[in-house]
């Protein structure tokens, strides 16, 4: 992992909350020196299976901002290990 680069994680879902899974995640600002916390990393793009329509869609900017930062950390850990 390199600093300040966008990392695309393959289409492997991770559960968010009780019902939502996010896919096709892109994370920025992964700092290798910040392992294991990755406190500066954040999700810049993700898709969900919309519970209203049943179709996959992009998360809105607001939905991305509302995501718990722990999800970025979880994705990084799943991707690295």
VOKEDREN-902187 format. One record per residue: x, y, z of N, C-alpha, C in turn. Coordinates in steps of 0.2 Angstrom, whole numbers, plus 5000, padded with zeros to 4 digits. Atoms other than C-alpha are relative to their C-alpha. Last residue first. Layout:
BEGIN
[node [X, Y, Z], [X, Y, Z], [X, Y, Z]]
...
END
This chain:
BEGIN
[node [4999, 5006, 4997], [4976, 4950, 5024], [4995, 4995, 4997]]
[node [4993, 5001, 4999], [4979, 4966, 5014], [5001, 4993, 5002]]
[node [4997, 5000, 5006], [4961, 4967, 5007], [5008, 4998, 5001]]
[node [5002, 5006, 5004], [4952, 4961, 5022], [5004, 5000, 4994]]
[node [4998, 5006, 4997], [4962, 4973, 5033], [4998, 4994, 4996]]
[node [4993, 5000, 5001], [4959, 4988, 5021], [5003, 4993, 5003]]
[node [4999, 5001, 5007], [4940, 4984, 5020], [5008, 4999, 4999]]
[node [5002, 5007, 5001], [4939, 4983, 5039], [5002, 4998, 4993]]
[node [4995, 5004, 4997], [4948, 5000, 5041], [4999, 4992, 4999]]
[node [4994, 5000, 5004], [4937, 5008, 5028], [5005, 4996, 5003]]
[node [5001, 5004, 5006], [4922, 5001, 5038], [5006, 5001, 4995]]
[node [4998, 5007, 4999], [4929, 5008, 5054], [4999, 4996, 4994]]
[node [4993, 5000, 5002], [4927, 5026, 5047], [5003, 4992, 5001]]
[node [4995, 5000, 4994], [4908, 5024, 5050], [5007, 4999, 4997]]
[node [4997, 5007, 4998], [4899, 5028, 5034], [5005, 5001, 5006]]
[node [5004, 5003, 4994], [4889, 5045, 5035], [5003, 4993, 5002]]
[node [4998, 4996, 4994], [4901, 5054, 5023], [4998, 4997, 5007]]
[node [4993, 5001, 4999], [4899, 5040, 5010], [5002, 5004, 5006]]
[node [5000, 5007, 4997], [4880, 5041, 5012], [5007, 4998, 5001]]
[node [5003, 5000, 4993], [4881, 5060, 5010], [5001, 4993, 5003]]
[node [4995, 4996, 4996], [4892, 5059, 4994], [4998, 5000, 5007]]
[node [5000, 4993, 5001], [4879, 5046, 4987], [5006, 5003, 5004]]
[node [5002, 4996, 4994], [4882, 5028, 4987], [5001, 5007, 4998]]
[node [4994, 4997, 4996], [4883, 5020, 4970], [4997, 5004, 5006]]
[node [4999, 4993, 5001], [4869, 5008, 4965], [5006, 5003, 5004]]
[node [4994, 4997, 4998], [4865, 4990, 4964], [5001, 5007, 4998]]
[node [4995, 4999, 5004], [4847, 4985, 4962], [5006, 5003, 5003]]
[node [4996, 5007, 5001], [4835, 4978, 4974], [5005, 5000, 4995]]
[node [5001, 5002, 5007], [4824, 4994, 4972], [5003, 4993, 4999]]
[node [5006, 4998, 5003], [4821, 4999, 4990], [4999, 4997, 4993]]
[node [5005, 5004, 4998], [4835, 4989, 4998], [4993, 5002, 4998]]
[node [5005, 4996, 4997], [4848, 4996, 4987], [4994, 4996, 5002]]
[node [5007, 5002, 5003], [4861, 4984, 4984], [4995, 5003, 5003]]
[node [5004, 5004, 4996], [4876, 4995, 4988], [4995, 4996, 4996]]
[node [5006, 5001, 5003], [4891, 5003, 4979], [4996, 4995, 5005]]
[node [5003, 5007, 4999], [4906, 5011, 4985], [4993, 4999, 4997]]
[node [5005, 5003, 5005], [4917, 5026, 4981], [4998, 4994, 5003]]
[node [5002, 4995, 5005], [4928, 5038, 4991], [4995, 4998, 4995]]
[node [5004, 5003, 5006], [4930, 5028, 5007], [4998, 5005, 4995]]
[node [5008, 4999, 5001], [4942, 5035, 5019], [4998, 4997, 4994]]
[node [5003, 5003, 5006], [4960, 5031, 5026], [4992, 5002, 5000]]
[node [5001, 4995, 5005], [4967, 5043, 5039], [4997, 4998, 4994]]
[node [5005, 4995, 4998], [4965, 5031, 5054], [4999, 5006, 4995]]
[node [5003, 4997, 5007], [4973, 5017, 5045], [4995, 5005, 5002]]
[node [5006, 4996, 4999], [4974, 5009, 5063], [4997, 5002, 4993]]
[node [5006, 5003, 5002], [4986, 4994, 5060], [4993, 5004, 5000]]
[node [5002, 5006, 4998], [4996, 5002, 5052], [5000, 4998, 5007]]
[node [5005, 5000, 4995], [4998, 5020, 5051], [4997, 4994, 5001]]
[node [4997, 4999, 4993], [5015, 5019, 5043], [4995, 5000, 5005]]
[node [4997, 5006, 4997], [5007, 5011, 5028], [5003, 5001, 5007]]
[node [4993, 4999, 4998], [4996, 5026, 5025], [5003, 4994, 5003]]
[node [4998, 5005, 4996], [4980, 5023, 5015], [5008, 5001, 5002]]
[node [4996, 4998, 4995], [4974, 5040, 5009], [5002, 4994, 5005]]
[node [4995, 4996, 5001], [4960, 5034, 4998], [5004, 5002, 5006]]
[node [4997, 4996, 4993], [4949, 5020, 4998], [5006, 5004, 4998]]
[node [4994, 4997, 5001], [4938, 5013, 4983], [5002, 5004, 5006]]
[node [4998, 4995, 4996], [4925, 5000, 4987], [5007, 5003, 4997]]
[node [4996, 4995, 5005], [4917, 4990, 4973], [5003, 5006, 5004]]
[node [4996, 5003, 5005], [4904, 4983, 4986], [5004, 5005, 4996]]
[node [4997, 4995, 5005], [4895, 4988, 5001], [5005, 4996, 4996]]
[node [4993, 5002, 5002], [4883, 4976, 5011], [5003, 5005, 4995]]
[node [4997, 4997, 5006], [4868, 4983, 5020], [5007, 4997, 4999]]
[node [5003, 5003, 5006], [4857, 4972, 5032], [5004, 5003, 4993]]
[node [5003, 5007, 4999], [4863, 4973, 5050], [4998, 4997, 4993]]
[node [5006, 5000, 4996], [4876, 4987, 5049], [4997, 4993, 4999]]
[node [5000, 4993, 4997], [4888, 4987, 5035], [4993, 5000, 5004]]
[node [5006, 4998, 4997], [4893, 4970, 5029], [5000, 5006, 5003]]
[node [4999, 5000, 4992], [4908, 4968, 5018], [4993, 5003, 5003]]
[node [5005, 4996, 4995], [4905, 4963, 5000], [5003, 4999, 5007]]
[node [5001, 5005, 4994], [4920, 4957, 4989], [4996, 5004, 5005]]
[node [5008, 5001, 4998], [4919, 4966, 4972], [4999, 4995, 5005]]
[node [5004, 5004, 5005], [4938, 4970, 4971], [4993, 4999, 5003]]
[node [5000, 5006, 4997], [4946, 4984, 4982], [4995, 4996, 4996]]
[node [5007, 5003, 5001], [4951, 4999, 4973], [5000, 4993, 5002]]
[node [5000, 5007, 5000], [4965, 5009, 4981], [4993, 4997, 4998]]
[node [5006, 5003, 4999], [4967, 5027, 4978], [5001, 4993, 4999]]
[node [5002, 5003, 5007], [4984, 5034, 4981], [4993, 4997, 5002]]
[node [5004, 4995, 5004], [4989, 5046, 4995], [4998, 4997, 4993]]
[node [5003, 4994, 4997], [5002, 5034, 5003], [4996, 5004, 4995]]
[node [4996, 4994, 5000], [5006, 5017, 4996], [4996, 5006, 5002]]
[node [5004, 4994, 5000], [5000, 5000, 5000], [5004, 5006, 5000]]
END
